[in-house]
Amino acid sequence: MRNQTNPLELGREYIPIDEDAVIQAIEQISLNLLKADYPGNIRPARRDAHAKHHGCVKATFTVETNLPDAFKVGIFREPRSFPAWVRFSNGAREPQADAKGDTRGIAIKLLGVDGEKVLEAEKHLQTHDFTLVNHPVFAIRNAQDYLDLFKLRSKGEKQIIWFFFNGPNPLKWRLHEFGITQAIQRKKIINPLTIQYWSMVPYQFGSLAAKYTVKPTSNADISVDRTAKHYLHEAMKQHLAKQPASFDFMVQLQTDPVKMPLKTPRSPGMRGFHLIKK
């Protein structure tokens, strides 16, 4: 934390000096894992997370007409509608039965979005992406912890448990992270179209920072066999056969840089800010 002579600022990210090197190390481990899983003669190569989709649907993303001025940023600057594709998925790096505990994701791709983009490879694309999952907060505090996790992951999935219980000293255990992971795994999901999703981490929002959540506003009377391997796909089919699915897309701005920090160092009380579940 900064002291009173050098306070934290809204919308400002304080980046550790070694973060670029840590990110490069994570990228290299991810690439090595993909190469090991999918040598040249095995195609298609799946993504290393959210490999299984339940469905990809067409949608319309509508910006409301009565937004407060603070929210009129980027795609929200004026009322309009964007065509979109929305993908629903499981979080695991390999497809597995839907009954197994897992993160559930929603990825929203808007089309016809003008303006220069942040990523160099996508600078001139006419798209904008939102990715969210079904839990308010991320289980990893920072890039260095993420690298520690990936190093264990590269040795096999069974080694990941040592990320949380890293040695004989309980004071060094990552119990907070373990609790978040267990909470995600225990969620009982019936229909991907009727659960809430969160961005988990904050994003730049003009000169400020924000987090997002997508909350369902529709429901459908469906009945699926939850022991079936792909029952979440069947739930989506039944829902959309009866009625469209709809969601409210909501934005929360960072309003306090101390209580809602953009970084989450390993110290008590610094959890980062998150949208409240309702």
Secondary structure, 3 states (H helix, E strand, C coil): CCCCCCCCCCCCCCCCCCHHHHHHHHHHHHHHHHHHHCCCCCCCCCCCCCCEEEEEEEEEEECCCCCCHHHCCHHHCCCCEEEEEEEEEECCCCCCCCCCCCCEEEEEEEECCCCCCCCHHHCCCCEEEEEEECCCCCCCCCHHHHHHHHHHHCCCHHHHHHHHCCCCCHHHCCHHHHHHHHHHHCCCCCCHHHCCEECCCCEEECCEEEEEEEEECCCCCCCCCCCCCCHHHHHHHHHHHHCCCCEEEEEEECCCCCCCCCCCCCCCCCCCCCCCCC
